[in-house]
């Protein structure tokens, strides 16, 4: 258990950051799921719009440090390839 005031503050801060970062990751997942749902439905127009909304969310996640740059790049690349493959 934390004994020093700074260690106690660190615990409080870490809990708050974990909550905020968890919400950020959840938001990114929601945007990615919208793209995947449009892909599953075969709706290219909706998929293109959803992809355009998902990309800045992933970039924001990278900027905030909740998602690795290469992970976001890989996910965006794969989604883009799948959207382009739709008839």
CNS distance restraints for C-alpha pairs under 8 A (distance, minus, plus):
assign (resid   2 and name CA) (resid   7 and name CA) 5.41 0.50 0.50
assign (resid   2 and name CA) (resid   8 and name CA) 5.63 0.50 0.50
assign (resid   3 and name CA) (resid   7 and name CA) 6.68 0.50 0.50
assign (resid   3 and name CA) (resid   8 and name CA) 7.01 0.50 0.50
assign (resid   4 and name CA) (resid   8 and name CA) 6.36 0.50 0.50
assign (resid   5 and name CA) (resid   9 and name CA) 6.15 0.50 0.50
assign (resid   6 and name CA) (resid  10 and name CA) 6.10 0.50 0.50
assign (resid   7 and name CA) (resid  11 and name CA) 6.37 0.50 0.50
assign (resid   8 and name CA) (resid  12 and name CA) 6.51 0.50 0.50
assign (resid   9 and name CA) (resid  13 and name CA) 6.09 0.50 0.50
assign (resid  10 and name CA) (resid  14 and name CA) 5.92 0.50 0.50
assign (resid  11 and name CA) (resid  15 and name CA) 6.23 0.50 0.50
assign (resid  12 and name CA) (resid  16 and name CA) 6.40 0.50 0.50
assign (resid  13 and name CA) (resid  17 and name CA) 6.15 0.50 0.50
assign (resid  14 and name CA) (resid  18 and name CA) 5.99 0.50 0.50
assign (resid  15 and name CA) (resid  19 and name CA) 6.31 0.50 0.50
assign (resid  16 and name CA) (resid  20 and name CA) 6.31 0.50 0.50
assign (resid  17 and name CA) (resid  21 and name CA) 5.90 0.50 0.50
assign (resid  18 and name CA) (resid  22 and name CA) 5.87 0.50 0.50
assign (resid  19 and name CA) (resid  23 and name CA) 6.29 0.50 0.50
assign (resid  20 and name CA) (resid  24 and name CA) 6.36 0.50 0.50
assign (resid  21 and name CA) (resid  25 and name CA) 6.24 0.50 0.50
assign (resid  21 and name CA) (resid  66 and name CA) 6.29 0.50 0.50
assign (resid  22 and name CA) (resid  26 and name CA) 6.13 0.50 0.50
assign (resid  23 and name CA) (resid  27 and name CA) 6.12 0.50 0.50
assign (resid  24 and name CA) (resid  28 and name CA) 6.35 0.50 0.50
assign (resid  24 and name CA) (resid  61 and name CA) 6.87 0.50 0.50
assign (resid  24 and name CA) (resid  66 and name CA) 7.48 0.50 0.50
assign (resid  25 and name CA) (resid  29 and name CA) 6.24 0.50 0.50
assign (resid  25 and name CA) (resid  61 and name CA) 7.26 0.50 0.50
assign (resid  25 and name CA) (resid  66 and name CA) 6.81 0.50 0.50
assign (resid  25 and name CA) (resid  67 and name CA) 7.78 0.50 0.50
assign (resid  26 and name CA) (resid  30 and name CA) 6.21 0.50 0.50
assign (resid  27 and name CA) (resid  31 and name CA) 6.49 0.50 0.50
assign (resid  27 and name CA) (resid  57 and name CA) 7.84 0.50 0.50
assign (resid  28 and name CA) (resid  32 and name CA) 6.30 0.50 0.50
assign (resid  28 and name CA) (resid  54 and name CA) 7.08 0.50 0.50
assign (resid  28 and name CA) (resid  57 and name CA) 5.86 0.50 0.50
assign (resid  28 and name CA) (resid  58 and name CA) 6.10 0.50 0.50
assign (resid  28 and name CA) (resid  61 and name CA) 7.45 0.50 0.50
assign (resid  29 and name CA) (resid  33 and name CA) 6.03 0.50 0.50
assign (resid  30 and name CA) (resid  34 and name CA) 6.34 0.50 0.50
assign (resid  31 and name CA) (resid  35 and name CA) 6.68 0.50 0.50
assign (resid  31 and name CA) (resid  50 and name CA) 7.05 0.50 0.50
assign (resid  31 and name CA) (resid  51 and name CA) 7.98 0.50 0.50
assign (resid  31 and name CA) (resid  53 and name CA) 7.10 0.50 0.50
assign (resid  31 and name CA) (resid  54 and name CA) 5.07 0.50 0.50
assign (resid  31 and name CA) (resid  57 and name CA) 7.59 0.50 0.50
assign (resid  32 and name CA) (resid  36 and name CA) 6.34 0.50 0.50
assign (resid  32 and name CA) (resid  50 and name CA) 7.93 0.50 0.50
assign (resid  32 and name CA) (resid  51 and name CA) 7.61 0.50 0.50
assign (resid  32 and name CA) (resid  54 and name CA) 6.01 0.50 0.50
assign (resid  33 and name CA) (resid  37 and name CA) 5.94 0.50 0.50
assign (resid  34 and name CA) (resid  38 and name CA) 6.28 0.50 0.50
assign (resid  34 and name CA) (resid  47 and name CA) 7.75 0.50 0.50
assign (resid  34 and name CA) (resid  50 and name CA) 6.15 0.50 0.50
assign (resid  35 and name CA) (resid  39 and name CA) 6.21 0.50 0.50
assign (resid  35 and name CA) (resid  46 and name CA) 7.81 0.50 0.50
assign (resid  35 and name CA) (resid  47 and name CA) 5.19 0.50 0.50
assign (resid  35 and name CA) (resid  48 and name CA) 7.83 0.50 0.50
assign (resid  35 and name CA) (resid  50 and name CA) 5.13 0.50 0.50
assign (resid  35 and name CA) (resid  51 and name CA) 5.75 0.50 0.50
assign (resid  35 and name CA) (resid  54 and name CA) 7.69 0.50 0.50
assign (resid  35 and name CA) (resid  79 and name CA) 7.64 0.50 0.50
assign (resid  36 and name CA) (resid  40 and name CA) 6.09 0.50 0.50
assign (resid  36 and name CA) (resid  47 and name CA) 7.66 0.50 0.50
assign (resid  36 and name CA) (resid  79 and name CA) 7.93 0.50 0.50
assign (resid  37 and name CA) (resid  41 and name CA) 6.22 0.50 0.50
assign (resid  38 and name CA) (resid  42 and name CA) 6.12 0.50 0.50
assign (resid  38 and name CA) (resid  43 and name CA) 5.36 0.50 0.50
assign (resid  38 and name CA) (resid  44 and name CA) 7.07 0.50 0.50
assign (resid  38 and name CA) (resid  46 and name CA) 5.96 0.50 0.50
assign (resid  38 and name CA) (resid  47 and name CA) 4.93 0.50 0.50
assign (resid  38 and name CA) (resid  50 and name CA) 7.86 0.50 0.50
assign (resid  39 and name CA) (resid  43 and name CA) 6.20 0.50 0.50
assign (resid  39 and name CA) (resid  44 and name CA) 6.99 0.50 0.50
assign (resid  39 and name CA) (resid  47 and name CA) 6.07 0.50 0.50
assign (resid  39 and name CA) (resid  82 and name CA) 7.53 0.50 0.50
assign (resid  39 and name CA) (resid  83 and name CA) 6.76 0.50 0.50
assign (resid  39 and name CA) (resid  86 and name CA) 7.70 0.50 0.50
assign (resid  42 and name CA) (resid  86 and name CA) 6.86 0.50 0.50
assign (resid  43 and name CA) (resid  47 and name CA) 6.16 0.50 0.50
assign (resid  44 and name CA) (resid  48 and name CA) 6.07 0.50 0.50
assign (resid  44 and name CA) (resid  83 and name CA) 6.63 0.50 0.50
assign (resid  44 and name CA) (resid  86 and name CA) 6.16 0.50 0.50
assign (resid  44 and name CA) (resid  87 and name CA) 7.44 0.50 0.50
assign (resid  45 and name CA) (resid  49 and name CA) 6.45 0.50 0.50
assign (resid  46 and name CA) (resid  50 and name CA) 6.03 0.50 0.50
assign (resid  47 and name CA) (resid  51 and name CA) 5.93 0.50 0.50
assign (resid  47 and name CA) (resid  83 and name CA) 6.42 0.50 0.50
assign (resid  48 and name CA) (resid  52 and name CA) 6.21 0.50 0.50
assign (resid  48 and name CA) (resid  83 and name CA) 6.77 0.50 0.50
assign (resid  49 and name CA) (resid  53 and name CA) 6.42 0.50 0.50
assign (resid  50 and name CA) (resid  54 and name CA) 6.09 0.50 0.50
assign (resid  51 and name CA) (resid  55 and name CA) 6.17 0.50 0.50
assign (resid  51 and name CA) (resid  79 and name CA) 7.51 0.50 0.50
assign (resid  51 and name CA) (resid  80 and name CA) 7.37 0.50 0.50
assign (resid  52 and name CA) (resid  56 and name CA) 7.47 0.50 0.50
assign (resid  53 and name CA) (resid  57 and name CA) 6.97 0.50 0.50
assign (resid  54 and name CA) (resid  58 and name CA) 6.30 0.50 0.50
assign (resid  55 and name CA) (resid  59 and name CA) 6.23 0.50 0.50
assign (resid  55 and name CA) (resid  76 and name CA) 6.71 0.50 0.50
assign (resid  56 and name CA) (resid  60 and name CA) 5.98 0.50 0.50
assign (resid  57 and name CA) (resid  61 and name CA) 6.22 0.50 0.50
assign (resid  58 and name CA) (resid  62 and name CA) 6.33 0.50 0.50
assign (resid  58 and name CA) (resid  67 and name CA) 7.57 0.50 0.50
assign (resid  58 and name CA) (resid  72 and name CA) 5.91 0.50 0.50
assign (resid  59 and name CA) (resid  63 and name CA) 6.25 0.50 0.50
assign (resid  59 and name CA) (resid  72 and name CA) 7.16 0.50 0.50
assign (resid  60 and name CA) (resid  64 and name CA) 6.10 0.50 0.50
assign (resid  61 and name CA) (resid  65 and name CA) 6.12 0.50 0.50
assign (resid  61 and name CA) (resid  66 and name CA) 5.34 0.50 0.50
assign (resid  61 and name CA) (resid  67 and name CA) 5.38 0.50 0.50
assign (resid  62 and name CA) (resid  66 and name CA) 6.07 0.50 0.50
assign (resid  62 and name CA) (resid  67 and name CA) 4.82 0.50 0.50
assign (resid  62 and name CA) (resid  68 and name CA) 5.82 0.50 0.50
assign (resid  62 and name CA) (resid  69 and name CA) 5.56 0.50 0.50
assign (resid  62 and name CA) (resid  72 and name CA) 7.17 0.50 0.50
assign (resid  67 and name CA) (resid  71 and name CA) 6.80 0.50 0.50
assign (resid  67 and name CA) (resid  72 and name CA) 6.61 0.50 0.50
assign (resid  68 and name CA) (resid  72 and name CA) 6.34 0.50 0.50
assign (resid  69 and name CA) (resid  73 and name CA) 6.18 0.50 0.50
assign (resid  70 and name CA) (resid  74 and name CA) 5.98 0.50 0.50
assign (resid  71 and name CA) (resid  75 and name CA) 6.16 0.50 0.50
assign (resid  72 and name CA) (resid  76 and name CA) 6.05 0.50 0.50
assign (resid  73 and name CA) (resid  77 and name CA) 6.01 0.50 0.50
assign (resid  74 and name CA) (resid  78 and name CA) 6.16 0.50 0.50
assign (resid  75 and name CA) (resid  79 and name CA) 6.15 0.50 0.50
assign (resid  76 and name CA) (resid  80 and name CA) 5.98 0.50 0.50
assign (resid  77 and name CA) (resid  81 and name CA) 6.17 0.50 0.50
assign (resid  78 and name CA) (resid  82 and name CA) 6.28 0.50 0.50
assign (resid  79 and name CA) (resid  83 and name CA) 6.16 0.50 0.50
assign (resid  80 and name CA) (resid  84 and name CA) 6.10 0.50 0.50
assign (resid  81 and name CA) (resid  85 and name CA) 6.23 0.50 0.50
assign (resid  82 and name CA) (resid  86 and name CA) 6.73 0.50 0.50
